[in-house]
Amino acid sequence: MLLTKTVAEEILELKQERKAVLLAHHYQEPEIQELADAVGDSLELARRAKDFDGDVIAFCGVWFMAETAKVLNPQRIVIVPDKAASCSLVENCPVEPIRAYRRAHPDHVIVSYINTSVEVKAESDILCTSRNAVDVVNSIPPDKTVLFLPDRNLGAYVKDKTGRQNLRIWQGTCIVHATFPARRVTEAKQQYPDALIAAHPECPQAVLAMADFVGSTSEIINWCVSHPAREFIVMTESGVRFSLERLAPGKQFHFVANEQCNCSECPYMKLNTLEKLRDALTHLEPRVEIPEALRVRALLPIERMLALR
């Protein structure tokens, strides 16, 4: 009797046939992370996209991440499991107002969070991630006015950490992090009094004020794993549970529901499935295509970010 291959086995065979690398964000489902060649946050995956031998990048995250990979790898095919995997921050920041701002303020420096479209990246002077946003803003001459976009909570965090008064902040928000209410963190702390609180800087300032640690997704994972405490309240997307429990199996991790969906999941990230990944590798679609002139313009601010170690 012939045994039917599992979807995971099909994906592994297709990866080899296509000479593909599979990159997965920490917010992906565990079964996708288990198959990935690299799991990381936006900055780690942007770096990893440049550093492999192969023909195809299968990017399990959201569309803007795959765009970044394509900008860095124009000669490679970049595919995603589901083209509808967008981002609320991208949708909060269309390119035309940014172009208008550039025309009105040609002497200002535009710092764009990596959670932006490739068109917005092309209008930017330098990019940042949640991990290096403070360093990026600190690298800009202090007399320059900076427009930070699109996340208002990350912008407020950067303004506080840099003390920079000439920092203008776009008013976009993350559909997950921005709706974590401080009262639920208080309730969680009452329920788990010995737990330490780790929060992503996209969370509201009231939540960050309660945190024992603030950092990017990977920084949160590293801090929780290395800290001697045994219990943590984690204020970010619950997909990080997979890495946390794998790297620190003896510790406890609690996730707080947001107001948007009474959960702690990104609906865009969860659109990707093993079946969609298999189909993407089979047909090499949905495929990211970027006009060369746009790609070259977006490459410069990305490379400026990557040059900051």
Residue pairs with C-beta under 8 A, 6 or more apart in sequence:
5 13
7 274
7 275
7 278
8 31
8 34
8 35
8 274
10 278
11 22
11 35
11 274
11 277
11 278
11 281
12 35
14 20
14 278
14 281
14 282
15 21
15 22
15 58
15 281
18 55
18 56
18 281
18 284
19 53
19 54
19 55
19 56
20 54
20 55
20 56
20 57
20 58
20 281
21 37
21 38
21 52
21 54
21 56
21 57
21 58
22 35
22 36
22 37
22 38
22 58
22 60
22 277
23 36
23 37
23 38
23 40
23 45
23 48
23 49
23 57
23 58
23 59
23 60
23 61
23 69
24 32
24 33
24 35
24 36
24 38
24 39
24 60
24 61
25 39
25 40
25 41
25 42
25 45
25 60
25 61
25 62
25 65
25 217
25 239
25 269
26 33
26 39
26 40
26 41
26 217
26 218
26 221
26 237
26 239
26 240
26 242
26 243
27 61
27 217
27 237
27 239
27 240
27 265
27 266
27 269
28 36
28 39
28 60
28 61
28 239
28 269
28 272
29 239
29 270
29 272
29 273
30 242
31 274
32 60
32 272
32 273
32 274
32 277
33 39
33 239
33 242
33 243
35 274
35 277
36 60
37 52
38 44
38 45
38 48
39 243
40 48
40 218
41 129
41 130
41 131
41 216
41 217
41 218
42 65
42 68
42 114
42 115
42 129
42 130
43 114
43 129
43 131
43 132
43 216
43 218
44 218
45 59
45 61
45 65
45 69
46 65
46 68
46 69
46 72
46 114
46 129
46 302
46 306
47 306
49 57
49 59
49 68
49 69
49 72
49 73
50 72
50 73
54 76
55 76
55 77
56 76
56 77
56 78
56 79
56 281
56 284
57 66
57 69
57 70
57 73
57 76
57 77
57 78
57 79
58 79
58 80
58 81
58 277
58 280
58 281
59 65
59 66
59 69
59 78
59 79
59 80
59 288
60 80
60 81
60 272
60 277
61 80
61 85
61 269
61 272
62 85
62 86
62 87
62 90
62 268
62 269
63 80
63 83
63 85
63 86
63 87
63 90
63 288
64 86
64 87
64 90
64 114
64 115
64 116
64 117
64 118
65 114
66 78
66 79
66 80
66 288
67 117
67 118
67 121
67 288
67 290
67 298
68 114
68 118
68 121
68 302
69 78
69 288
70 76
70 78
70 288
70 289
70 290
70 295
71 118
71 121
71 290
71 295
71 298
71 299
71 302
72 299
72 302
74 290
74 292
74 295
77 284
77 287
78 287
78 288
79 280
79 281
79 284
79 285
79 286
79 287
79 288
80 272
80 280
80 286
80 288
81 271
81 272
81 273
81 276
81 277
81 279
81 280
82 271
82 272
82 273
82 276
82 286
83 286
84 268
84 271
85 268
85 269
85 271
85 272
86 268
87 115
87 268
88 172
88 173
88 174
88 175
88 268
89 113
89 115
89 116
89 150
89 151
89 172
89 173
89 174
90 115
90 116
90 117
90 120
90 150
92 150
92 170
92 171
92 172
92 173
93 116
93 117
93 120
93 149
93 150
93 170
93 172
94 120
95 117
95 119
95 120
95 123
98 110
98 120
98 123
98 124
98 149
99 123
101 108
101 110
101 147
102 110
102 123
105 145
105 147
107 144
107 145
108 144
108 145
108 146
108 147
108 168
109 125
109 126
109 140
109 144
109 145
109 146
109 147
110 123
110 124
110 125
110 146
110 147
110 149
111 124
111 125
111 126
111 127
111 128
111 133
111 136
111 137
111 140
111 146
111 147
111 148
111 149
112 120
112 121
112 123
112 124
112 126
112 127
112 128
112 149
112 150
112 301
113 127
113 128
113 129
113 130
113 133
113 148
113 149
113 150
113 151
113 154
114 127
114 128
114 129
114 305
115 150
115 151
115 174
116 124
116 127
116 149
116 150
118 290
118 294
118 295
118 298
119 294
119 298
120 149
120 150
121 127
121 298
121 301
121 302
122 294
122 297
122 298
122 301
124 301
125 301
125 304
126 136
126 139
126 140
126 301
126 304
126 305
127 136
127 301
127 302
127 304
127 305
128 135
128 136
128 137
128 305
129 216
129 305
130 154
130 200
130 201
130 202
130 215
130 216
130 217
131 215
131 216
131 218
131 219
132 305
132 308
133 148
133 154
133 157
133 158
133 201
134 158
134 161
134 162
135 308
136 305
136 308
137 146
137 148
137 158
137 162
137 164
137 167
138 162
139 308
140 146
142 164
142 166
143 166
144 166
145 166
145 167
145 168
146 164
146 166
146 167
146 168
147 168
147 169
147 170
148 154
148 155
148 158
148 159
148 167
148 168
148 169
148 170
149 155
149 169
149 170
149 172
150 170
150 171
150 172
151 170
151 172
151 173
151 174
151 202
152 169
152 170
152 171
152 172
152 173
153 173
153 174
153 177
153 178
153 201
153 202
153 203
153 204
153 205
153 208
154 201
154 202
155 167
155 169
155 170
156 169
156 205
157 201
157 205
157 208
157 214
158 164
158 167
158 201
159 165
159 167
159 169
173 202
174 202
175 260
175 266
175 267
175 268
176 202
176 236
176 237
176 258
176 260
176 264
176 265
176 266
177 200
177 202
177 203
177 235
177 236
177 237
177 258
178 202
178 203
178 204
179 258
179 259
179 260
180 203
180 204
180 207
180 235
180 256
180 258
180 259
180 264
181 204
181 207
181 258
181 259
182 204
182 206
182 207
182 209
182 210
184 256
184 257
184 258
185 197
185 207
185 210
185 233
185 235
185 256
186 210
188 195
188 233
188 254
188 256
189 195
189 197
189 210
189 233
191 254
192 231
192 233
192 252
192 254
194 229
194 230
194 231
195 229
195 231
195 232
195 233
195 252
195 254
196 212
196 213
196 227
196 229
196 231
196 232
196 233
197 210
197 211
197 212
197 213
197 232
197 233
197 235
198 211
198 212
198 213
198 214
198 215
198 220
198 223
198 224
198 232
198 233
198 234
198 235
198 236
199 207
199 208
199 210
199 211
199 213
199 214
199 220
199 235
199 236
200 214
200 215
200 216
200 217
200 220
200 235
200 236
201 208
201 214
201 215
201 216
203 211
203 235
203 236
207 235
208 214
211 235
213 219
213 220
213 223
213 227
215 223
217 236
217 237
217 240
220 234
220 236
220 240
221 240
221 243
221 244
221 247
224 232
224 234
224 244
224 248
224 251
224 253
225 244
225 247
225 248
225 251
229 251
230 250
230 251
230 252
231 251
231 252
231 253
231 254
232 244
232 251
232 252
232 253
232 254
233 254
233 255
233 256
234 240
234 241
234 244
234 253
234 254
234 255
235 256
236 264
237 264
237 265
237 266
237 269
238 255
238 263
238 264
238 265
239 265
239 266
239 269
241 253
241 255
244 251
244 253
245 251
245 253
255 264
256 264
257 263
257 264
258 264
261 267
280 286
290 298
